[in-house]
Amino acid sequence: MAATFPGGVKTFAVVNPGDPILSSTENAQQDEIKAIEIELLKSSGSVVDHDALTNFVPNEHIDHSAISITVGTGLNGGGDLTTSRTITLSHLGLQNLTDPGADRIMFWDQSAGVLKWLTLGTGLVINDTTIEFSDSTVLQNLIYIQLFGKDEVITTTSAKAYLFVPSYLSGKKIKKMGMGIITAGTSNTTVALDTYASVSGNGYTEGSDISVSLPSAGTKIPINVTAGSGSPKGLDCWFVMSK
């Protein structure tokens, strides 16, 4: 038997089917088959056109060095496809922030040149998307009332003035009450917001921390004065409110 290859003609021995050697020379036949396979492999480089093979898809056979991943703003990495590539976040230090485990505000630190978490100071809380004052620590309103002018002698007076409760203070709490006397007497003067709160002093006096809820909106609360001796003059009082 003869087979033609690009390198020439190769002749192989053929065993006669009727020859008794057929049943006893299996190894010789296998050697012949291997010889054919070797010749086919030798010639495949010049004979077989890979791109012309059935089901060949050009897009599946590309030069990976000619294809690259280019990253945009805020990303780092990329490169051609000759190897695996990793793309990471790299934008103004954002990649260095970790989960703070609590509500935080992200801000730009100009001096450090990076983004950071902003921690709220005492008395501030984040409620959903709103920053609010804390109920327990931050004072929301300061109410100031002049009871006697600076040259006016302080006298004992019931309902010298009134505190009208506006709607936005209804149910809120008085956290502290204070008073100030321009010209001191010889004993303390007392200012009382009816039965809700009071403070006594003979100059500038800041009362203790309290937590007294105001009544409903529209309520008129009298401010009573008990004058000290010695003809003190000029009296103001103030109230600090919280949520």
C-alpha positions in Angstrom: 0.0 0.0 0.0 1.3 3.5 -0.8 0.3 6.9 0.6 1.2 10.3 -0.9 2.4 13.0 1.5 3.9 16.5 0.8 7.3 15.0 1.5 6.9 12.2 -1.1 5.3 8.7 -1.4 5.4 6.3 1.4 4.9 2.6 0.7 3.6 0.2 3.4 3.5 -3.5 3.4 0.0 -5.1 3.1 -0.7 -8.4 4.7 -2.6 -10.8 2.5 -6.0 -11.4 4.0 -5.8 -15.1 3.2 -2.3 -15.4 4.7 -2.2 -17.2 8.0 0.3 -14.5 9.2 -2.7 -12.2 9.4 -3.7 -13.7 12.7 -0.2 -13.8 14.1 1.3 -10.4 13.1 -1.0 -8.0 14.9 2.0 -6.0 16.1 3.3 -5.5 12.5 -0.1 -4.0 11.5 -0.1 -1.6 14.5 3.4 -0.5 13.5 2.1 0.3 10.0 -0.8 2.3 11.4 1.6 4.3 13.7 3.8 5.0 10.7 0.8 6.5 8.8 -0.1 8.7 11.8 3.4 10.0 12.2 3.6 11.0 8.5 0.2 12.7 8.8 1.5 14.7 11.9 4.7 15.6 10.1 2.8 17.0 7.2 0.0 18.8 9.1 1.9 22.0 9.5 1.9 22.7 5.8 -1.2 20.9 4.8 -3.9 21.7 7.4 -5.2 25.3 7.3 -6.5 25.9 10.8 -8.5 29.0 9.8 -10.3 27.0 7.1 -11.4 24.2 9.4 -15.1 23.6 9.8 -16.7 25.6 12.7 -13.7 27.9 12.9 -14.8 31.2 14.7 -12.3 34.0 14.2 -13.4 35.9 17.3 -12.3 33.0 19.4 -8.7 33.1 18.2 -7.2 36.5 18.8 -3.9 38.0 19.8 -4.4 38.7 23.5 -1.5 41.1 23.6 -3.4 43.4 21.2 -6.5 43.7 23.5 -6.2 45.8 26.6 -8.4 46.9 29.5 -8.2 50.6 30.1 -9.5 51.9 33.4 -11.4 55.2 33.9 -11.4 57.8 36.7 -11.4 56.3 40.1 -10.0 52.9 39.1 -6.5 51.4 39.1 -5.1 48.4 37.2 -5.8 47.1 33.7 -3.5 46.0 30.9 -3.5 43.6 28.0 -5.1 40.1 28.2 -1.9 38.1 28.2 -2.4 37.5 31.9 -5.1 38.0 34.6 -5.7 41.6 35.5 -7.1 43.1 38.7 -9.0 46.4 38.7 -9.3 48.2 42.1 -10.9 51.4 43.4 -8.5 54.3 43.6 -10.3 57.7 44.1 -9.4 60.4 46.6 -8.6 57.9 49.4 -12.1 56.4 49.2 -10.6 53.0 48.8 -9.0 53.2 52.3 -12.3 53.8 54.1 -13.7 50.9 56.1 -17.2 50.2 57.5 -17.4 52.5 60.6 -20.1 50.4 62.1 -22.3 53.5 62.7 -23.9 56.3 60.8 -21.2 58.7 59.5 -20.8 61.5 57.0 -18.1 61.4 54.4 -16.2 64.6 53.9 -13.1 65.9 52.1 -10.2 66.8 54.4 -8.3 69.4 52.4 -5.2 69.4 54.7 -4.8 65.6 54.4 -6.0 65.5 50.7 -8.2 62.4 51.3 -11.8 61.5 52.0 -12.6 60.7 55.6 -15.5 59.8 57.9 -16.8 62.7 59.9 -17.8 61.8 63.5 -20.6 63.9 65.0 -19.8 65.8 68.1 -21.7 65.7 71.4 -25.3 66.4 71.1 -25.8 65.6 67.4 -27.3 62.5 65.9 -28.1 61.3 62.3 -31.7 60.4 61.9 -32.1 58.8 58.4 -30.8 61.6 56.1 -31.1 64.4 58.7 -28.7 65.7 61.3 -30.5 66.6 64.5 -29.9 67.7 68.0 -29.8 65.0 70.6 -32.7 65.1 73.0 -30.5 64.7 76.1 -27.5 66.9 75.5 -28.2 69.8 73.2 -30.1 72.9 74.0 -32.5 74.0 71.3 -33.9 77.3 72.5 -32.9 80.1 74.8 -35.8 82.2 76.1 -34.7 85.6 77.6 -37.0 87.9 79.5 -36.3 91.3 81.1 -38.3 91.7 84.3 -36.9 95.0 85.6 -34.8 97.6 83.8 -31.2 98.2 84.8 -32.1 101.2 87.0 -35.4 99.9 88.2 -35.7 98.7 91.8 -36.8 95.1 92.0 -40.0 94.6 93.9 -41.9 91.5 94.9 -44.4 91.0 92.2 -46.8 88.2 91.2 -47.0 87.6 87.5 -44.4 90.3 86.7 -44.4 88.7 83.2 -45.7 85.6 81.4 -44.1 82.9 79.4 -46.5 82.0 76.5 -45.8 78.5 75.2 -45.5 78.5 71.4 -46.5 75.4 69.4 -42.9 74.5 68.7 -42.1 74.3 72.4 -45.2 72.4 73.4 -44.2 69.3 75.3 -40.5 70.3 75.3 -38.5 70.5 78.5 -36.8 73.3 80.5 -33.2 72.1 81.0 -32.0 75.1 83.0 -33.2 78.4 84.4 -31.0 81.4 85.3 -31.2 85.0 86.4 -29.1 88.2 86.5 -29.3 91.2 88.8 -27.6 94.4 87.6 -27.2 96.0 91.1 -27.1 93.5 93.9 -29.0 93.8 97.1 -28.2 92.5 100.5 -30.1 89.2 100.1 -31.2 86.8 97.4 -34.0 87.5 95.0 -36.1 84.6 93.7 -37.6 84.2 90.3 -40.1 81.5 89.8 -41.8 80.2 86.6 -45.0 79.4 88.5 -44.5 76.0 89.9 -42.4 74.7 87.1 -38.9 76.0 88.0 -37.2 78.7 90.1 -33.8 80.2 90.8 -32.5 82.4 93.6 -29.5 84.7 93.6 -28.0 88.2 94.1 -26.2 88.6 90.9 -25.7 86.3 87.9 -27.1 82.9 88.9 -27.3 79.8 86.9 -29.7 77.2 88.3 -29.1 73.4 88.5 -29.9 71.1 85.6 -33.6 70.3 85.5 -36.0 68.5 83.2 -39.4 70.0 83.4 -41.9 69.5 80.6 -43.9 72.6 79.4 -47.7 72.4 79.0 -49.6 72.5 75.8 -49.2 75.3 73.2 -51.0 78.6 74.1 -50.6 78.1 77.9 -49.7 81.3 79.8 -47.3 80.7 82.6 -46.8 83.5 85.2 -43.3 84.5 86.3 -43.3 85.6 89.9 -40.6 87.7 91.6 -39.7 87.7 95.3 -37.3 90.7 95.9 -34.3 90.5 98.2 -33.5 93.2 100.6 -31.2 96.2 99.9 -33.1 97.5 96.9 -31.5 95.4 94.1 -31.9 96.8 90.6 -32.3 95.4 87.1 -33.5 91.8 86.7 -33.4 89.4 83.8 -34.3 85.7 83.7 -33.7 83.1 81.0 -34.7 79.5 80.3 -32.9 76.9 78.3 -35.1 74.5 76.4 -34.4 71.1 74.8 -36.2 68.8 72.5 
